[in-house]
Amino acid sequence: MNEKKQKLLKQMDESLKKELVELTCDLVDIQSPTGREYEIGEYVYKRFEELGMEMRRQEVEQGRNNIIGLQKGVSQGPSLLLNSHFDTSTTGDEEGVPPGLRAKAFQKDGWIYGLGVSNMKNAFTCYYGAIKMLKKAGIELDGDLIMAGVAGEIEKAPVDQYQGKNFRGGGLGTIHLMHGGVTADYAILGEPTGMRVQPGNTGYIFARITTKGLAQHTWSKENGIDPIAKMVKVMQALQEWEPVFEENHPHPVMKTRVGIGAIQGGYPYKPSVCPPPNCNLYVDIRTVPGQSHNSVKQELTEVLEGLKKKDPEFEYEMNFYLMRNGYQIPFDSPVCEAVSKAHKEITGQDIIYPEPYRYAVSADTGVLFDYGIPGITYGPGGITPDGRYSMYDALGECLKIDNLIKATEVYALSILELCSKK
């Protein structure tokens, strides 16, 4: 390890470690469900401004900002984007959730618990710590370093009665970031990979399938057509289709998946409308890089048309309401190699790549790839005290403090490597 790296790593003293833990807890304590990211954005703005970065707000929609920090390089070296999302899937106030899924951080046995601590508020902490280490070491970068906190990454999309900004996610903030002209040569996203380098993601499609019925009253239900019973056949057909879909679309490192996430039909306040007029099924389809959305629609249509041939009373509609592309960059790409090398230097261990189904977790790296920015996900979250690759244990969402520190050091070395002229 050269002298510059040694000087950089010496900046990770006990004072900085304590600050990073406190910063992580502060971030968890700020509620930031999708659509309500303003407060946490302002906090991040202030903290990175304290580091001397040029800060600006980019409005996504009223009350929702992306926060962008820039540290300009001293010459025309490669640029790096550190990207992270503000939003969490829930508020933390939901009834019956364990303490580690509330927006109130606590520590236990060297771990931090709380909503968003793993996915992915800790990334802001790691970026902050890495940049502070570079500043304290007096190291100037050749290329630009950009930090971006974005609103609306969580896999959500407006559909049916679920409308408004609280449901506008699915990469919205990073798409807006790209539309606003942010560019970089490389990107690192601190998503919860359990300290594994992930150089790709599947794409995903949210689909709504509607079966149509003929409504009646309970007393005359025999005269109706039951869309719920029809939907049971759809669910069975999708379960049979999933392994066929995977077999038809092989990929070297990742796999397709089909998930049934929700069903909605009839009137809960008036179940005497029996059968009801329709039933909706909400399906998540994970696709490998190179698959077109239209080809998936054709395959899904074939499944549904097969049911229609068997049942003349089977009537359906099918629509996609959110789509994102899959991507993969080479394992020997500069950003992969830089993080892998830094990981080995800090942990003393070889890099581990995720299992095929882990690639089915979405990240904004796919959006960045669509705009010509190769990136990876690598973060300290996503592993539990018993060693499982998961964000949660019995107490809720968790993050190992030692991994938080090590990831910060990995980012610092990676920034130094990627933003320096070769």
DOLUM-818094 format. One line per 3 residues: number of its first residue (from 1); their letters; for each residue y, x, z of N, C-alpha, C. Coordinates in steps of 0.001 Angstrom, whole numbers, plus 500000, padded with zeros to 6 digits. Layout:
NUM) a) Y,X,Z,Y,X,Z,Y,X,Z | ...
END
This chain:
1) mne) 498805,500860,500000,500000,500000,500000,501242,500893,500000 | 502160,500621,499049,503321,501509,498923,504352,501266,500028 | 505333,502149,500059,506336,502131,501136,507158,500847,501146
4) kkq) 507489,500336,499948,508293,499120,499888,507532,497930,500476 | 506247,497829,500180,505440,496748,500729,505310,496882,502243 | 505105,498101,502707,504988,498319,504142,506270,497915,504867
7) kll) 507397,498264,504292,508687,497886,504881,508845,496372,504904 | 508394,495719,503838,508486,494257,503755,507646,493604,504838 | 506423,494042,505000,505520,493402,505949,505920,493664,507396
10) kqm) 506651,494750,507658,507122,495023,509017,508110,493965,509505 | 508663,493202,508573,509645,492180,508961,508989,490967,509622 | 507663,490862,509493,506966,489756,510145,506720,490121,511603
13) des) 507788,490011,512392,507681,490318,513812,507453,489036,514616 | 507345,489185,515925,507061,488021,516783,508173,486986,516718 | 509400,487450,516567,510524,486520,516485,510409,485627,515243
16) lkk) 510069,486230,514108,509931,485450,512883,508736,484510,512969 | 507644,484967,513538,506469,484094,513696,506820,482850,514500 | 507556,483061,515594,507970,481934,516440,508875,480989,515651
19) elv) 509786,481557,514860,510692,480732,514060,509925,479907,513034 | 508901,480482,512443,508140,479763,511419,507370,478584,512013 | 506830,478764,513195,506150,477653,513869,507147,476546,514199
22) elt) 508311,476925,514712,509330,475922,515057,509832,475198,513826 | 510013,475926,512726,510477,475303,511495,509453,474307,510978 | 508177,474671,511035,507121,473757,510586,507132,472473,511406
25) cdl) 507267,472604,512714,507306,471423,513583,508535,470571,513289 | 509668,471213,513047,510883,470459,512690,510656,469630,511430 | 510021,470231,510437,509788,469530,509171,508854,468334,509362
28) vdi) 507812,468511,510164,506884,467412,510438,507598,466273,511145 | 508514,466618,512046,509197,465603,512853,510156,464733,512039 | 510492,465153,510829,511377,464356,509966,510521,463460,509086
31) qsp) 510601,462171,509299,509830,461249,508455,510297,461343,507008 | 509333,461406,506090,509714,461521,504679,508682,460873,503765 | 508368,459578,503989,507469,458915,503047,508133,458817,501680
34) tgr) 507337,458640,500662,507859,458511,499302,508991,457484,499271 | 510115,457889,498707,511285,457013,498631,512309,457256,499716 | 511924,458012,500762,512827,458266,501888,512900,459768,502174
37) eye) 513197,460532,501153,513184,461987,501285,514550,462609,501569 | 515586,461779,501699,516948,462309,501799,517130,463220,503014 | 516692,462769,504187,516954,463523,505424,516273,464880,505404
40) ige) 515019,464932,505011,514328,466215,504998,514927,467135,503938 | 515392,466546,502838,516054,467355,501814,517300,468029,502345 | 518083,467313,503127,519296,467888,503701,518965,468999,504701
43) yvy) 517886,468814,505448,517474,469851,506394,517050,471118,505652 | 516262,470946,504596,515821,472103,503809,517016,472784,503150 | 517951,472004,502649,519171,472549,502037,519868,473493,503024
46) krf) 520050,473014,504247,520768,473798,505254,520019,475083,505593 | 518703,475003,505775,517947,476176,506195,517926,477263,505118 | 517778,476863,503867,517744,477876,502808,519152,478377,502468
49) eel) 520161,477561,502729,521536,478030,502577,521813,479142,503577 | 521230,479035,504767,521389,480074,505784,520817,481416,505323 | 519886,481384,504378,519310,482612,503829,520194,483241,502750
52) gme) 521282,482548,502413,522190,483067,501394,521849,482648,499981 | 520944,481671,499837,520612,481198,498496,521715,480272,497977 | 521922,480260,496668,522837,479311,496037,522128,477961,495985
55) mrr) 522668,476978,496693,521990,475695,496847,522685,474601,496058 | 521891,473683,495551,522455,472483,494920,521494,471316,495066 | 522065,470134,494979,521287,468898,495021,521178,468336,493606
58) qev) 520026,467805,493290,519827,467141,492009,519366,465715,492309 | 520190,464734,492001,519843,463352,492316,518715,462863,491414 | 517665,462360,492038,516567,461733,491300,516856,460257,491133
61) eqg) 517252,459611,492211,517800,458256,492213,518527,458096,493535 | 519191,456994,493732,520024,456837,494917,519211,457077,496193 | 519689,458013,497014,519018,458323,498266,517846,459263,498139
64) rnn) 517623,459807,496949,516495,460724,496732,516992,461921,495929 | 516978,463068,496546,517443,464283,495877,516339,465324,495794 | 516318,466063,494699,515663,467358,494682,516636,468377,495265
67) iig) 516110,469361,495951,516932,470439,496514,516514,471740,495839 | 517501,472451,495285,517209,473652,494505,517982,474835,495076 | 517263,475895,495359,517882,477129,495827,517643,478249,494830
70) lqk) 518653,479064,494618,518553,480165,493657,518979,481476,494303 | 518131,482470,494164,518505,483848,494484,518446,484628,493181 | 519604,484978,492672,519666,485610,491362,519155,487052,491426
73) gvs) 518392,487410,490381,517917,488769,490280,519035,489707,489856 | 518839,490977,490119,519877,491961,489801,519784,492427,488354 | 518693,492091,487676,518568,492414,486247,517686,491359,485598
76) qgp) 517301,491572,484377,516588,490552,483625,515074,490668,483827 | 514647,490584,485080,513219,490602,485371,512620,489217,485317 | 511297,489116,485483,510628,487808,485459,511106,486923,486613
79) sll) 511129,485632,486368,511579,484670,487374,510398,483897,487941 | 510546,483451,489172,509478,482747,489877,510030,481494,490534 | 509305,480390,490370,509646,479120,491008,508671,478852,492146
82) lns) 509207,478632,493344,508428,478177,494492,508717,476689,494656 | 507706,475870,494441,507910,474422,494392,507125,473745,495512 | 507715,472720,496109,507023,471948,497139,507603,470545,497177
85) hfd) 506793,469583,497590,507282,468197,497657,507590,467790,499092 | 508581,466921,499205,509019,466413,500500,508156,465256,500998 | 507634,464452,500073,507112,463147,500475,505699,463205,501037
88) tst) 505462,462282,501974,504148,462047,502544,503683,460653,502122 | 502380,460420,502213,501826,459140,501752,502217,457978,502641 | 502415,458258,503932,502730,457198,504900,503950,457606,505715
91) tgd) 504334,456755,506649,505496,457040,507498,505101,457749,508785 | 503850,457541,509212,503422,458040,510518,503552,457007,511607 | 504136,455858,511296,504286,454785,512274,503190,453736,512163
94) eeg) 502283,453921,511199,501259,452919,510972,500379,452730,512210 | 499953,451524,512436,499179,451193,513628,497789,451833,513579 | 497396,452418,514692,496038,452909,514827,495765,454288,514267
97) vpp) 496780,454981,513761,496521,456309,513204,496384,457319,514335 | 495560,458363,514131,495429,459395,515173,496725,460161,515343 | 496899,460851,516458,498176,461537,516728,498556,462555,515664
100) glr) 497580,463171,515016,497868,464164,513989,498292,463584,512665 | 498349,462269,512572,498879,461624,511363,500169,460885,511659 | 500837,461307,512734,502153,460762,513062,503218,461817,512777
103) aka) 504415,461364,512578,505508,462286,512262,506069,462888,513539 | 505192,463489,514286,505575,464178,515513,504596,465322,515718 | 505069,466536,515541,504182,467693,515570,503771,468049,517001
106) fqk) 502561,468561,517139,502125,469146,518397,501158,470281,518097 | 500990,471161,519076,500135,472331,518889,498935,472264,519831 | 497801,472768,519326,496591,472825,520135,495705,473954,519634
109) dgw) 495380,474879,520514,494413,475947,520219,494741,476721,518948 | 496022,477034,518751,496418,477830,517596,496577,477044,516311 | 496602,475737,516415,496775,474862,515251,497981,473952,515475
112) iyg) 498644,473581,514372,499722,472585,514411,499193,471308,513788 | 499492,470191,514424,499081,468876,513925,500308,468025,513621 | 500181,467136,512656,501245,466195,512354,501265,465831,510885
115) lgv) 501824,464682,510578,501858,464163,509220,502616,465111,508289 | 501954,465537,507232,502582,466413,506251,502482,467888,506569 | 501899,468251,507713,501869,469664,508091,501032,470487,507118
118) snm) 499985,469862,506563,499140,470551,505594,499599,470273,504172 | 499951,469039,503904,500340,468596,502562,501741,467999,502575 | 502781,468828,502237,502684,470265,502189,503958,470876,502760
121) kna) 504383,470313,503927,505651,470751,504512,505609,472217,504928 | 504413,472713,505246,504299,474117,505610,504753,475048,504504 | 504694,474583,503245,505096,475435,502123,506561,475842,502243
124) ftc) 507411,474920,502667,508821,475264,502851,508970,476377,503892 | 508166,476275,504958,508189,477310,505984,507797,478667,505404 | 506711,478679,504639,506232,479942,504061,507250,480528,503090
127) yyg) 507848,479676,502255,508868,480168,501316,510053,480748,502085 | 510482,480010,503105,511605,480458,503932,511286,481821,504550 | 510098,481921,505144,509738,483165,505800,509637,484333,504833
130) aik) 509068,484091,503652,508934,485166,502662,510297,485651,502192 | 511197,484711,501942,512541,485090,501484,513296,485824,502589 | 513121,485378,503828,513789,486051,504944,513258,487472,505100
133) mlk) 511961,487664,504919,511387,489012,504991,512004,489930,503945 | 512150,489427,502731,512765,490224,501656,514207,490575,501991 | 514919,489604,502542,516325,489838,502903,516431,490897,504001
136) kag) 515629,490749,505054,515688,491677,506181,515289,493090,505766 | 514382,493169,504784,513944,494483,504313,514932,495103,503336 | 515953,494343,502944,516949,494843,502008,516414,495020,500596
139) iel) 515411,494242,500234,514790,494373,498907,515469,493433,497920 | 515963,493978,496839,516551,493176,495773,515509,492971,494674 | 515491,491780,494120,514537,491445,493062,515196,491605,491707
142) dgd) 514414,491996,490732,514935,492096,489364,515143,490719,488752 | 514197,489814,489004,514266,488488,488400,514711,487427,489379 | 515068,486261,488853,515514,485143,489685,514360,484581,490504
145) lim) 514691,484170,491725,513757,483455,492587,514335,482066,492830 | 513559,481036,492517,514011,479652,492663,513122,478944,493666 | 513724,478254,494621,512998,477390,495541,513382,475953,495217
148) agv) 512398,475094,495030,512681,473692,494725,511884,472780,495639 | 512578,471916,496343,511948,470835,497087,512157,469546,496312 | 511070,468824,496044,511172,467672,495151,510770,466377,495842
151) age) 511348,465307,495368,511039,463958,495841,510009,463325,494907 | 509035,462654,495490,508153,461845,494668,507049,462586,493949 | 506259,463367,494674,505076,463998,494083,503819,463209,494376
154) iek) 503752,462595,495543,502546,461909,496003,502057,460923,494943 | 500739,460794,494820,500131,459941,493793,500399,458460,494083 | 501539,458006,493626,501915,456602,493764,502583,456158,492477
157) apv) 502444,454859,492158,503096,454314,490968,503358,452827,491185 | 504523,452335,490777,504789,450903,490889,503791,450093,490059 | 503238,449059,490670,502311,448175,489956,502302,446829,490670
160) dqy) 502269,445774,489871,502220,444418,490404,503336,444189,491427 | 503001,443716,492637,504063,443414,493603,504589,444656,494304 | 503984,445808,494063,504386,447052,494720,505417,447773,493844
163) qgk) 506668,447447,494072,507740,447929,493219,508803,448654,494049 | 509624,449427,493358,510744,450084,494014,510495,451558,494264 | 511496,452204,494833,511466,453666,494972,510377,454161,495911
166) nfr) 509922,453307,496842,508870,453727,497757,507528,453926,497058 | 507446,453498,495809,506206,453635,495046,506392,454523,493812 | 507553,455140,493678,507771,456017,492525,507494,457458,492924
169) ggg) 506258,457889,492638,505827,459252,492908,505188,459831,491661 | 504014,460420,491838,503253,460898,490696,503915,462001,489893 | 504648,462883,490562,505313,463979,489853,506729,463686,489427
172) lgt) 507278,462551,489881,508619,462133,489465,509666,463215,489705 | 509656,463819,490895,510689,464793,491236,510643,466038,490364 | 509444,466557,490112,509341,467770,489300,509621,467483,487835
175) ihl) 509262,466312,487353,509660,465926,485994,511178,465933,485893 | 511839,465375,486892,513303,465362,486916,513857,466778,487003 | 513178,467623,487782,513572,469027,487904,513569,469701,486535
178) mhg) 512517,469458,485768,512403,470051,484438,513440,469465,483482 | 513639,468157,483562,514655,467523,482710,516042,468086,483004 | 516236,468529,484250,517530,469068,484653,517731,470526,484298
181) gvt) 516760,471136,483620,516972,472471,483094,516499,473621,483951 | 515724,473344,485023,515177,474443,485814,514066,475125,485011 | 514127,476430,484913,513130,477191,484156,512645,478380,484984
184) ady) 511480,478879,484654,510940,480059,485319,509801,480617,484482 | 509468,481866,484748,508325,482479,484068,507013,482110,484737 | 507047,481939,486068,505836,481635,486820,506181,480647,487945
187) ail) 505123,480047,488508,505318,479139,489639,504173,479292,490631 | 504524,479166,491898,503539,479086,492977,503850,477836,493785 | 502823,477036,494045,502972,475832,494857,502048,475938,496061
190) gep) 502595,475750,497236,501827,475912,498468,501027,474693,498858 | 500357,474079,497898,499498,472931,498199,498326,473387,499075 | 497703,472453,499786,496677,472823,500773,495329,473179,500138
193) tgm) 495178,474437,499752,493934,474897,499122,493022,475645,500085 | 493422,475802,501326,492615,476575,502258,492609,478050,501923 | 493760,478568,501477,493936,479982,501122,493085,480368,499910
196) rvq) 492780,479407,499051,492072,479692,497806,493050,479581,496643 | 492881,480417,495652,493728,480359,494455,493162,479313,493505 | 494016,478389,493107,493586,477334,492177,494475,477368,490933
199) pgn) 493927,477841,489814,494735,478002,488595,494654,476819,487630 | 494434,475619,488145,494369,474454,487272,494192,473189,488071 | 494315,472076,487398,494065,470757,487973,493551,469837,486882
202) tgy) 492759,468865,487288,492467,467781,486355,493731,466967,486138 | 493747,466227,485047,494752,465191,484889,494285,463936,485599 | 495127,462939,485632,494674,461677,486209,495350,460490,485540
205) ifa) 494616,459382,485585,495067,458121,485009,494839,457030,486045 | 495855,456241,486313,495694,455027,487105,495565,453859,486133 | 494477,453119,486266,494224,451987,485375,494050,450709,486187
208) rit) 494574,449611,485650,494356,448291,486242,493491,447476,485294 | 492388,446964,485805,491507,446096,485043,491594,444704,485648 | 491852,443720,484828,491971,442331,485285,490857,441504,484670
211) tkg) 490104,440829,485512,489150,439838,485020,489764,438452,485201 | 489531,437603,484221,490154,436278,484213,489126,435198,484542 | 489580,434226,485304,488698,433144,485699,489273,431784,485353
214) laq) 488569,430763,485760,489046,429390,485644,489116,428837,487057 | 490337,428626,487547,490537,428263,488947,490089,426836,489233 | 489561,426648,490435,489150,425339,490929,489465,425255,492416
217) htw) 489028,424170,493044,489062,424037,494488,487645,424263,494994 | 487529,424617,496276,486211,424893,496822,485233,423755,496557 | 485707,422521,496681,484801,421387,496537,484210,421292,495127
220) ske) 484949,421859,494128,484481,421762,492738,484281,423147,492123 | 483932,424112,492947,483867,425498,492481,482866,425698,491348 | 481858,424843,491277,480871,424964,490205,481482,424804,488822
223) ngi) 482637,424160,488757,483301,423928,487468,484192,425097,487039 | 484280,426102,487871,485165,427229,487566,484429,428425,486985 | 485217,429441,486666,484700,430751,486264,485238,431750,487281
226) dpi) 484347,432457,487924,484715,433297,489063,485058,434716,488603 | 486351,435107,488638,486723,436465,488211,486294,437540,489204 | 486071,437153,490465,485621,438133,491449,484180,438533,491163
229) akm) 483351,437553,490841,481971,437863,490466,481935,438715,489202 | 482828,438419,488256,482910,439237,487032,483313,440670,487380 | 484203,440799,488367,484674,442131,488734,483575,442948,489403
232) vkv) 482665,442295,490112,481527,443017,490691,480738,443711,489584 | 480579,443020,488447,479874,443621,487307,480670,444800,486739 | 481999,444686,486738,482841,445787,486269,482653,447009,487168
235) mqa) 482653,446787,488476,482490,447891,489420,481145,448583,489230 | 480112,447799,489029,478792,448380,488795,478774,449193,487500 | 479421,448650,486475,479463,449342,485188,480239,450660,485291
238) lqe) 481322,450682,486071,482101,451909,486245,481303,452967,487000 | 480551,452536,487992,479728,453485,488739,478659,454103,487836 | 478120,453313,486917,477139,453834,485966,477796,454731,484913
241) wep) 479061,454444,484608,479777,455207,483581,480206,456584,484082 | 480497,456715,485377,481056,457964,485898,480224,459197,485535 | 478901,459220,485776,478141,460427,485393,478078,460645,483889
244) vfe) 478121,459569,483118,478144,459694,481653,479464,460320,481210 | 480544,459869,481806,481880,460391,481516,481940,461882,481830 | 481386,462270,482975,481375,463685,483359,480538,464511,482377
247) enh) 479384,463995,482004,478502,464722,481085,479142,464896,479709 | 479903,463887,479286,480531,463939,477958,481743,464854,477899 | 482250,465285,479068,483460,466112,479097,483249,467310,480018
250) php) 482355,468223,479650,482102,469394,480492,483284,470348,480489 | 483429,471075,481582,484501,472061,481703,483977,473214,482546 | 484409,474442,482286,483858,475589,483014,484069,475577,484521
253) vmk) 485197,475022,484996,485468,475129,486437,485747,473796,487117 | 486043,472751,486386,486394,471484,487022,485588,470333,486435 | 485581,469210,487150,484811,468049,486724,485669,466790,486729
256) trv) 485313,465875,485815,485943,464564,485820,485438,463774,487029 | 486183,462726,487372,485756,461808,488425,486318,460428,488110 | 485644,459412,488612,486126,458047,488497,486066,457422,489883
259) gig) 487198,456929,490362,487246,456320,491682,487783,454906,491635 | 487178,454023,492405,487659,452650,492552,488436,452585,493856 | 489742,452404,493746,490593,452531,494916,491053,451252,495562
262) aiq) 491107,450153,494806,491630,448912,495382,491162,447735,494545 | 491089,446575,495187,490765,445327,494504,491634,444228,495102 | 492077,443334,494253,492982,442284,494704,492747,441047,493849
265) ggy) 492495,439943,494491,492266,438724,493720,492469,437481,494564 | 492947,436448,493947,493105,435181,494640,494289,435158,495587 | 494269,434172,496497,495394,433920,497394,494897,433939,498835
268) pyk) 495164,435021,499572,494688,435096,500958,495167,433937,501820 | 496353,433428,501535,496906,432314,502313,496314,430968,501899 | 495565,430920,500786,494950,429671,500328,493602,429964,499663
271) psv) 492614,430366,500448,491314,430679,499858,490577,429470,499305 | 491119,428274,499514,490505,427085,498919,490724,427022,497411 | 491597,427881,496872,491646,428059,495410,490444,428931,495079
274) cpp) 489338,428285,494777,488037,428947,494688,487231,428352,493535 | 486990,429152,492508,487382,430549,492342,488863,430672,491986 | 489443,431865,492187,490849,432075,491846,491011,432312,490342
277) pnc) 492256,432376,489863,492473,432539,488419,492205,433940,487889 | 492321,434963,488742,492097,436326,488241,491790,437271,489398 | 491353,438467,489025,491058,439517,489992,491446,440851,489365
280) nly) 492112,441712,490140,492550,443022,489656,491778,444141,490354 | 491379,445117,489573,490739,446326,490087,491600,447515,489703 | 491787,448450,490639,492662,449599,490414,491805,450869,490462
283) vdi) 491811,451594,489357,490857,452672,489127,491605,453990,488916 | 491061,455053,489493,491592,456410,489354,490612,457206,488503 | 491075,457716,487370,490226,458471,486454,490763,459884,486349
286) rtv) 489968,460883,486727,490376,462281,486659,489826,462894,485368 | 490699,463547,484627,490352,464072,483313,490492,465590,483282 | 489704,466243,482455,489798,467692,482329,490840,468036,481270
289) pgq) 491370,469263,481292,492375,469658,480304,491866,469445,478878 | 492757,468929,478057,492427,468696,476659,492039,467277,476335 | 491694,466477,477341,491381,465076,477075,492670,464304,476794
292) shn) 492648,463474,475779,493804,462620,475511,493668,461322,476292 | 494794,460784,476688,494777,459526,477421,494221,458396,476558 | 494531,458427,475276,494069,457356,474397,492550,457385,474243
295) svk) 491961,458599,474207,490506,458668,474083,489828,458110,475330 | 490433,458326,476509,489884,457755,477740,489977,456235,477697 | 491095,455732,477194,491238,454278,477071,490151,453709,476159
298) qel) 489851,454415,475077,488804,453956,474162,487437,453950,474842 | 487150,454988,475616,485865,455041,476320,485753,453923,477349 | 486832,453685,478095,486811,452626,479102,486698,451257,478443
301) tev) 487356,451085,477304,487260,449827,476565,485824,449569,476123 | 485115,450614,475704,483719,450456,475305,482861,449939,476460 | 483133,450427,477670,482406,449949,478842,482640,448460,479044
304) leg) 483904,448060,478962,484250,446660,479200,483771,445751,478071 | 483832,446256,476847,483327,445464,475729,481817,445272,475819 | 481127,446253,476395,479698,446100,476614,479384,444944,477546
307) lkk) 480220,444751,478569,480047,443607,479463,480348,442297,478750 | 481329,442325,477884,481714,441108,477166,480609,440647,476224 | 479909,441599,475623,478809,441235,474720,477682,440526,475469
310) kdp) 477486,440900,476727,476420,440294,477522,476827,438950,478126 | 478130,438750,478253,478621,437558,478954,479777,436949,478162 | 479552,435851,477448,480627,435248,476631,481802,434738,477450
313) efe) 481623,434556,478773,482716,434084,479633,483516,435241,480236 | 483143,436475,479879,483829,437640,480437,485109,437900,479653 | 486255,437697,480303,487566,437960,479708,488305,438960,480596
316) yem) 488947,439926,479969,489580,440981,480749,490845,441488,480063 | 491663,442165,480842,492764,442980,480344,492662,444347,481019 | 493123,445380,480329,493091,446716,480908,494360,447450,480502
319) nfy) 495038,448023,481504,496279,448762,481257,496307,450032,482093 | 496926,451078,481534,497202,452291,482296,498632,452189,482837 | 498845,452606,484092,500196,452537,484649,500695,453861,485243
322) lmr) 499875,454908,485182,500340,456259,485510,499405,457247,484834 | 499980,458262,484183,499173,459255,483483,499780,460644,483671 | 498930,461625,483959,499347,463014,484044,498290,463882,483366
325) ngy) 498732,464943,482724,497825,465839,482015,497165,466836,482959 | 495957,467250,482600,495318,468367,483266,495760,469678,482633 | 495487,470784,483318,495876,472094,482780,495003,473167,483417
328) qip) 494953,474321,482795,494343,475505,483387,494992,476738,482787 | 495264,477735,483633,495731,479023,483138,494639,480052,483383 | 494645,481172,482673,493587,482169,482830,493557,482771,484242
331) fds) 492362,483127,484695,492216,483757,486005,492898,485120,486050 | 493073,485739,484884,493743,487044,484851,495210,486945,484462 | 495786,485752,484567,497220,485608,484303,498004,486338,485386
334) pvc) 499234,486774,485103,499997,487549,486089,500150,486859,487441 | 500373,485559,487443,500594,484876,488720,499297,484792,489512 | 498174,484571,488843,496887,484576,489540,496585,485952,490118
337) eav) 496779,486962,489314,496464,488315,489759,497373,488762,490902 | 498654,488383,490843,499590,488792,491898,499210,488183,493236 | 498910,486884,493232,498558,486222,494490,497195,486698,494983
340) ska) 496254,486880,494077,494925,487353,494474,495000,488739,495107 | 495791,489604,494515,495963,490956,495049,496624,490909,496420 | 497664,490101,496554,498368,489989,497837,497452,489397,498901
343) hke) 496669,488393,498515,495729,487772,499454,494758,488810,500008 | 494229,489644,499144,493275,490665,499578,493946,491698,500486 | 495191,492064,500163,495906,493035,500986,496193,492492,502376
346) itg) 496515,491204,502468,496888,490617,503761,495663,490237,504579 | 494660,489633,503946,493512,489114,504695,492341,490090,504731 | 492321,491056,503802,491179,491955,503698,489965,491311,503077
349) qdi) 490159,490132,502494,489044,489384,501905,489312,489101,500432 | 488239,489031,499654,488363,488658,498251,488801,487208,498124 | 489439,486905,497018,489888,485539,496778,488695,484624,496541
352) iyp) 488805,483408,497002,487801,482371,496752,488453,481307,495892 | 487728,480844,494875,488236,479768,494034,487630,478440,494481 | 488351,477350,494284,487849,476051,494754,486606,475586,494001
355) epy) 485873,474676,494638,484740,474031,493997,485251,473073,492912 | 484387,472685,491957,484859,471901,490796,485631,470631,491150 | 485190,469880,492162,485867,468611,492444,487226,468813,493120
358) rya) 487481,469991,493727,488795,470239,494341,489898,470239,493281 | 489532,470561,492047,490522,470552,490963,491019,469139,490656 | 490334,468128,491188,490741,466741,490965,491858,466295,491903
361) vsa) 492339,467205,492759,493521,466909,493576,494759,467218,492737 | 495669,466281,492643,496835,466483,491772,497836,467442,492398 | 498618,468079,491552,499724,468938,491978,500731,468987,490839
364) dtg) 501948,469322,491167,502996,469373,490145,502872,470563,489212 | 501891,471419,489449,501642,472511,488504,501327,471979,487108 | 500693,470812,487039,500415,470213,485734,501684,469841,484996
367) vlf) 502652,469289,485718,503949,468967,485115,504634,470244,484637 | 504628,471266,485493,505266,472534,485129,504617,473133,483878 | 503301,473050,483790,502588,473588,482631,503026,472869,481352
370) dyg) 503245,471554,481441,503717,470797,480275,505062,471318,479770 | 505831,471932,480668,507145,472480,480299,507101,474002,480131 | 505898,474539,479994,505762,475950,479658,505808,476924,480808
373) ipg) 505617,476433,482045,505631,477315,483212,504217,477419,483781 | 503562,478570,483655,502223,478722,484230,502299,478886,485740 | 501487,478135,486447,501542,478207,487898,500196,477987,488539
376) ity) 500132,478286,489820,498931,478085,490613,499281,477359,491899 | 498258,476782,492511,498402,476298,493881,497645,477240,494802 | 498280,477548,495936,497701,478436,496949,498458,478153,498234
379) gpg) 497749,477676,499237,498443,477362,500471,497556,477470,501693 | 498184,477548,502868,497448,477744,504118,496795,476483,504664 | 497251,475309,504241,496627,474069,504678,495324,473829,503938
382) git) 494670,472720,504285,493464,472364,503555,492189,472962,504108 | 492216,473423,505345,491004,473897,506005,491102,473512,507479 | 489975,473133,508072,489945,472593,509429,489404,473623,510413
385) pdg) 489547,473368,511719,489051,474327,512721,487559,474636,512602 | 486772,473693,512078,485340,473958,511923,484998,474537,510556 | 486030,474922,509780,485794,475633,508537,485598,474774,507306
388) rys) 485762,473456,507438,485649,472586,506261,486934,472655,505437 | 486779,472572,504116,487948,472508,503253,488440,471064,503203 | 489299,470742,504128,489857,469399,504271,491177,469522,505011
391) myd) 492045,468531,504836,493331,468554,505550,493227,467999,506967 | 492109,467311,507291,492058,466528,508521,490852,466892,509376 | 491051,466885,510692,489931,466835,511613,490058,465546,512428
394) alg) 489359,465441,513529,489364,464183,514288,490748,463816,514817 | 491610,464817,515016,492959,464549,515523,493948,464203,514411 | 493611,464546,513171,494508,464241,512056,494769,465460,511189
397) ecl) 495949,465500,510585,496305,466565,509644,496611,467841,510414 | 496034,468958,509952,496109,470168,510769,496398,471409,509938 | 496922,472422,510599,497287,473689,509971,497088,474817,510971
400) kid) 496350,475841,510577,496144,476997,511442,497374,477896,511406 | 497907,478227,512569,499126,479031,512648,498909,480405,512022 | 497757,480998,512240,497476,482313,511660,497501,482252,510128
403) nli) 496985,481170,509558,497048,481014,508101,498482,480828,507616 | 499292,480136,508410,500706,479964,508077,501390,481330,507957 | 501124,482198,508905,501728,483535,508904,501204,484360,507732
406) kat) 499885,484352,507550,499298,485135,506473,499769,484659,505102 | 499853,483346,504900,500322,482829,503613,501761,483255,503352 | 502580,483262,504382,503962,483723,504236,503993,485163,503741
409) evy) 503151,486006,504325,503086,487407,503900,502557,487536,502469 | 501577,486700,502122,501057,486707,500741,502155,486329,499757 | 502925,485308,500089,504030,484907,499202,505050,486029,499069
412) als) 505361,486692,500179,506356,487769,500130,505913,488874,499173 | 504658,489292,499280,504145,490330,498386,504083,489833,496941 | 503724,488565,496760,503629,488001,495409,505001,487919,494746
415) ile) 506005,487522,495516,507375,487478,494987,507805,488863,494538 | 507548,489849,495393,507918,491221,495076,507230,491679,493792 | 505971,491348,493635,505211,491756,492464,505700,491045,491205
418) lcs) 505889,489737,491291,506181,488953,490079,507627,489074,489627 | 508543,489270,490544,509976,489318,490187,510495,490728,490002 | 509589,491661,489834,509978,493046,489575,509629,493418,488147
421) kk) 510472,494248,487530,510193,494715,486183,508990,495646,486207 | 508149,495489,485214,506953,496337,485118,507265,497600,484330
END
